């Protein structure tokens, strides 16, 4: 991802320089203009390795002539800093029903309303998919923690039951339609119903032509299969855009069924992103062709709670949020947290550790550690020392990282949540790798073969 970031940054940098010089170089000779356009092509095509682009000195004065004098009265542009540590949960709903769900894909009106209300009560913003895309393009910031709502398949219940509630809350949403289930009677939405929603805050996404599993060849020849995939992925986008006159920027794999080839085809077809049914939050590092979604089934709240649990403020009703610097009756800190809260670390693969000895009596199965950018991670819990430990497997890319631990004491029926942040020194990203140092243990202690106690 770092490579991509560099690419993105150097692209913006070059584009800005090119634009600022544009007015001037248009007035200069054709040769210079040709030279500049060659440069533009090379840069936008990213044919140069990133290191070369980053290291290459850019001299606009030489390329485009003298720089325009700055107008002292011109309004200063607000410095824009992109927040790459936002986390987004995409909710996936299908059909809705007034009272009791008849299939797992249905959610009842009272449950849906309660969920929308819960988002509002917990101050979790609902953003349109287009904002998520703009953030990923580096054009705007979105809230640290927010939700995108998507409705699949084009069921009439989406218009009849969900749409009025979302209108009431003022929530944007995206509908994923497949051509064969648009305006065909039965429980499909009509053109008019779809257009009405698109005119009032809904965005359009493609869910293919036929809603068949795309990775299944089903006896087709290679040529037939690739033609079919092209129709399902690329032609469906074209049809939706022509039919409804709005852009269709994202794709939802039917049943979440996909492979690397299909993901690539979706990107090649011009979608900015594609959504799956893997219940994972979207971060800056999530590949655009694999944005996870949390499927809402029956009237169960499980996936909803998973989706809206940001830094432990989930289950606001059923969990207890404990301050990271909470102390026990003797005034000792309840949690030993590593890395230290609010510290800046240079190790980009830190060990995340929570000592719960002073909490005591923690139920091993209740322990869940979540790391910003990773989601829930398979941390180890050593009941003897009451320590939770997780070695970050890859270098952290965020400037700031949030770790959240959920646990329950044996004598309690409430989950407790402790959350803290630390910063990662980004400058260390550009330094050569440091020699491997011994783990952070007392120098006199002998290091056992196994660094963590068996669970
Ligand atoms: Zn579907």
Boltz pocket constraint, residues with backbone or C-beta under 6 A from the ligand:
constraints:
  - pocket:
      binder: B
      contacts: [[A, 152], [A, 153], [A, 207], [A, 211], [A, 253], [A, 254], [A, 255]]
      max_distance: 6.0
